[in-house]
């Protein structure tokens, strides 16, 4: 799949491509002939993140999981 980096485009064109609503199409025209068509997709859903856990609590969980894995092994 070809990739087009919006940072490499002039700001006006990058803004046009970025602000397209889902399902909207842009025709690519050269010398009056249509050479391509781009269809905007909906942005991906943000992934759910874990609730903020204090570093000490996270470290305790990691060590407990490690200890449990070692005990299971031996």
N, C-alpha and C positions, 0 to 999 in steps of 0.2 A: 504494500500500500504506500502510495506517495504521501509525503508529509510536507505541510506548509507551515512554517513558523511565523506567527503573526508579528513577532518582533522584527522580522526582516522586511515587513511591508510598510508603506507610508502610513502614518497615523490615521488618516481619514479612511483608508481602505480597511485597516485593522478594526477600527471602530464599527464600520458597517458590518463586517463579518461577525464581530463579537455581539452586537446588539440585535441580531436576527432572532425573532421568536421561533419556537419549535415548529417545524413543518414548512417554514417560509423557504422559498427557493431563490437562488441568484443564478442568472444566466451569464455564462462567460462568452463574450463576443469578441471576435477578431476580424477586422475588415468587413464588418457587417454580417458575418456568418456566426452562428452559434457553434461554439467548439466544446462547450461543457455546461454542466448544470450542477450546482451545489445545493443540497438540502440541509437545513439546520436541524440538528437533533436536540432533544431536551438535555440539559446538563445532567450528569450523573447524580444520583441521590447521595448525599453525604453519608459516609459510613458512621455508624454509631461508635462513639468512643467510650472507653471505660470511665466511670466516675473518677474524679481526682482522688488518688490514694496517697497518703503521706509516704514519703520515702522509707521511713522506718518500718511501717506496716508492710509495704511491698517487699522489702528485704526479708522480713520475717517469713512471709509467705514463700518466697523463693527458697530460703534455707529449709523450711519445713517440708516443702515438696522434694527437695534434694535428699533430706534425711529419710523421708518415707520411701523414696526410690531406692536408696542404698539398703535400707532395712528389708525391703521386698526382695532385693537381689540376693542377700546373704541369709 
